[in-house]
């Protein structure tokens, strides 16, 4: 049976590097995000490298849309053996002033969408020879007073809350799915990634390095967490 990785939140940087790494290792690659043009461009680049890939435009904050996405990937490329989640939301910058819709938007991508994807892919993951759920996270989710002060200063409090919740979810899923033979792991990135919209020319983190870390965690299947940066 072929191997398929679903990359949720595809864009420049880490998700592109992960798609290329797993594609080079023999996985068919499903790219999912809202921006259809970006997805199509990603498919073209992967195809040039000899990687089987397909685009699946979807709103990853909508649980119903995520469940439908997994069904479409399964039909088009085969069962999902690896789920990689880089999607995030940056709403609710000031959580004191944010309304409930903004707060929910941040959590819907980081937690609800991710969990919906895992639930929808469970039948495939349970049958896969090497199953994995791989989650990209950011350093604002760390439990540290200095990090909290930074999130407030940057007006990124909603993102910090969502990252912290995602970090906890990864830990819970890691223990919950271990008996099913499903590896769950997270790479927390502390800094700016090269080639992303936030790179002003001084970014220090190579996305290929993050992709290699994901691959190492996935193959070794012993540690659920790693930091880069």
Order of alpha helices (4+ residues) and beta strands (2+ residues): beta-alpha-beta-alpha-beta-alpha-beta-alpha-alpha-beta-alpha-alpha-beta-alpha-beta
